[in-house]
């Protein structure tokens, strides 16, 4: 049975290993649920991709996807799709505003932590994952891009935020687990390219 360890297994593998075995069993069960929830043919995946690309281009007439207005629109789409609520939207828009008003990575990190600390009740489900990706991006920027100019670093962080938010919107069509997968995957892919392209080799 998924997530159940027998007495015999406990004796064989010991306490710590048993806990790891339980975690592995639970993970397998969760992955099975996710796979069952997200079933796409290659053709459907292509249609979904093309539709999203067209929507993103239409929503970005100025061809500046990472400016404040367009990032806010991206968050608004999460509300429209029922992925987040209005209060959570306010928090995410606040995090966008902080990036544009801060003058350094250190200042942004301090102000973001203060904002998050004051909004713990809003850090549920999708919002918690987007916020954590954002925090992770700031910490990573402080470490990897310490010698890169602030405007470039800010853009990298905002690209990461955009990737996570876009992933929530795409994956949200498949429910909460789909949204979370979208956040992690799209955030990581967007951020990976953004960090790789910043600064000098």
C-alpha positions as CSV (number, residue, x, y, z in Angstrom):
1,X,0.0,0.0,0.0
2,X,1.3,3.5,-0.8
3,X,2.9,5.3,2.1
4,X,2.7,2.3,4.5
5,X,5.8,0.5,5.8
6,X,5.5,-2.9,7.3
7,X,7.0,-4.1,10.6
8,X,9.4,-6.4,8.7
9,X,10.6,-3.5,6.6
10,X,11.2,-1.4,9.7
11,X,13.4,-4.1,11.2
12,X,15.3,-4.5,7.9
13,X,16.1,-0.9,7.1
14,X,16.1,0.8,10.5
15,X,14.4,4.0,11.7
16,X,16.0,6.7,9.5
17,X,16.0,4.5,6.4
18,X,12.4,3.7,7.1
19,X,11.5,7.3,7.2
20,X,13.2,7.8,3.8
21,X,11.4,4.8,2.4
22,X,8.1,6.3,3.6
23,X,8.9,9.6,2.0
24,X,9.8,7.9,-1.3
25,X,6.5,5.9,-1.2
26,X,4.6,9.1,-0.6
27,X,6.4,10.9,-3.4
28,X,5.6,8.1,-5.8
29,X,2.0,8.2,-4.8
30,X,1.9,12.0,-5.3
31,X,3.6,11.7,-8.7
32,X,1.0,9.2,-9.7
33,X,-1.7,11.6,-8.8
34,X,-0.1,14.4,-10.8
35,X,0.4,12.2,-13.8
36,X,-3.2,11.1,-13.7
37,X,-4.3,14.8,-13.5
38,X,-2.2,16.1,-16.4
39,X,-2.9,14.1,-19.5
40,X,-2.0,15.8,-22.8
41,X,-1.3,14.5,-26.2
42,X,1.6,16.1,-28.1
43,X,-0.9,17.8,-30.3
44,X,-2.7,19.3,-27.3
45,X,0.6,20.5,-25.9
46,X,1.4,22.2,-29.1
47,X,-2.0,24.0,-29.1
48,X,-1.6,25.0,-25.5
49,X,1.9,26.4,-26.3
50,X,0.8,28.3,-29.3
51,X,-2.2,29.8,-27.5
52,X,-0.1,31.0,-24.6
53,X,2.6,32.5,-26.8
54,X,-0.1,34.4,-28.8
55,X,-1.8,35.6,-25.6
56,X,1.5,36.8,-24.1
57,X,2.4,38.7,-27.3
58,X,-1.1,40.3,-27.5
59,X,-0.8,41.3,-23.8
60,X,2.6,43.0,-24.5
61,X,2.0,45.6,-27.2
62,X,5.1,47.6,-26.1
63,X,7.3,44.5,-26.4
64,X,8.6,45.2,-22.8
65,X,7.4,42.0,-20.9
66,X,9.4,42.8,-17.8
67,X,8.3,46.3,-17.1
68,X,6.0,47.1,-14.1
69,X,2.8,47.4,-16.0
70,X,3.2,44.2,-17.9
71,X,4.3,42.2,-14.9
72,X,1.2,43.5,-13.1
73,X,-1.0,42.4,-16.0
74,X,0.6,38.9,-15.6
75,X,-0.5,38.8,-12.0
76,X,-4.0,40.1,-12.9
77,X,-4.3,37.1,-15.2
78,X,-3.8,34.8,-12.3
79,X,-6.8,36.5,-10.6
80,X,-8.9,36.2,-13.7
81,X,-8.1,32.5,-13.9
82,X,-8.9,31.9,-10.3
83,X,-5.3,31.0,-9.3
84,X,-5.0,33.7,-6.7
85,X,-7.3,36.1,-4.9
86,X,-7.3,39.9,-4.8
87,X,-5.4,40.1,-1.5
88,X,-2.7,37.8,-2.8
89,X,-2.6,39.9,-6.0
90,X,-1.8,43.0,-3.9
91,X,1.1,41.2,-2.2
92,X,2.6,40.1,-5.6
93,X,2.2,43.5,-7.0
94,X,3.8,45.0,-4.0
95,X,6.8,42.7,-4.6
96,X,7.0,43.9,-8.1
97,X,6.9,47.5,-6.9
98,X,9.7,46.9,-4.4
99,X,12.0,45.7,-7.2
100,X,11.5,48.9,-9.1
101,X,12.0,51.2,-6.1
102,X,15.0,49.4,-4.5
103,X,18.5,50.5,-5.4
104,X,20.4,47.3,-4.7
105,X,20.0,43.6,-4.2
106,X,20.5,44.0,-0.4
107,X,17.9,46.7,-0.1
108,X,15.4,44.6,-2.1
109,X,16.1,41.5,0.0
110,X,15.5,43.5,3.2
111,X,12.3,45.1,2.0
112,X,10.9,41.9,0.5
113,X,11.5,40.0,3.8
114,X,9.6,42.7,5.6
115,X,6.7,42.6,3.2
116,X,6.5,38.8,3.4
117,X,6.7,38.9,7.2
118,X,3.7,41.2,7.3
119,X,1.7,39.1,5.0
120,X,2.1,35.5,6.3
121,X,-1.7,34.9,6.1
122,X,-1.5,35.3,2.3
123,X,1.3,32.8,1.7
124,X,-0.9,29.9,0.9
125,X,-0.9,27.5,-2.1
126,X,0.2,29.1,-5.3
127,X,1.2,32.5,-3.8
128,X,3.6,30.8,-1.3
129,X,5.4,29.1,-4.2
130,X,5.7,32.2,-6.3
131,X,7.0,34.2,-3.3
132,X,9.6,31.6,-2.5
133,X,10.9,31.5,-6.0
134,X,11.2,35.3,-5.9
135,X,13.0,35.2,-2.6
136,X,15.3,32.4,-3.9
137,X,16.1,34.5,-7.0
138,X,17.1,37.5,-4.8
139,X,19.4,35.3,-2.7
140,X,20.9,33.7,-5.8
141,X,21.4,37.1,-7.4
142,X,23.3,38.3,-4.3
143,X,25.6,35.3,-4.5
144,X,26.1,34.9,-8.3
145,X,25.7,38.4,-9.6
146,X,27.5,40.4,-6.9
147,X,29.6,42.1,-9.5
148,X,26.8,42.9,-12.0
149,X,25.1,46.3,-12.2
150,X,21.9,46.6,-10.3
151,X,19.5,47.3,-13.3
152,X,20.7,44.1,-14.9
153,X,20.3,42.2,-11.7
154,X,16.8,43.6,-11.1
155,X,15.8,42.4,-14.6
156,X,17.1,38.9,-13.9
157,X,15.1,38.8,-10.7
158,X,11.9,40.1,-12.4
159,X,12.4,37.6,-15.2
160,X,12.4,34.8,-12.6
161,X,9.2,36.3,-11.0
162,X,7.6,36.4,-14.4
163,X,8.5,32.8,-15.2
164,X,7.1,31.6,-11.9
165,X,3.9,33.6,-12.4
166,X,3.5,32.5,-16.0
167,X,4.0,28.9,-14.9
168,X,1.2,29.3,-12.3
169,X,-1.1,30.6,-15.0
170,X,-0.3,27.8,-17.5
171,X,-0.3,25.0,-14.9
172,X,-3.3,26.3,-13.1
173,X,-5.5,24.8,-15.8
174,X,-4.6,21.4,-14.3
175,X,-5.4,22.3,-10.7
176,X,-3.2,23.2,-7.8
177,X,-0.5,20.6,-8.4
178,X,-0.3,21.7,-12.0
179,X,0.1,25.3,-11.0
180,X,2.9,24.3,-8.5
181,X,4.7,22.3,-11.2
182,X,4.4,25.2,-13.6
183,X,5.8,27.6,-11.1
184,X,8.9,25.5,-10.3
185,X,9.6,24.5,-13.9
186,X,8.9,27.8,-15.7
187,X,10.6,29.8,-12.9
188,X,13.7,27.6,-13.1
189,X,13.9,27.6,-16.9
190,X,13.4,31.4,-17.2
191,X,15.7,32.1,-14.3
192,X,18.4,29.7,-15.6
193,X,18.6,31.6,-18.9
194,X,18.4,35.0,-17.2
195,X,21.2,34.2,-14.8
196,X,23.3,32.6,-17.5
197,X,23.1,35.7,-19.7
198,X,23.9,38.3,-17.1
199,X,27.3,39.8,-16.6
200,X,30.6,38.6,-18.2
201,X,31.9,35.1,-18.5
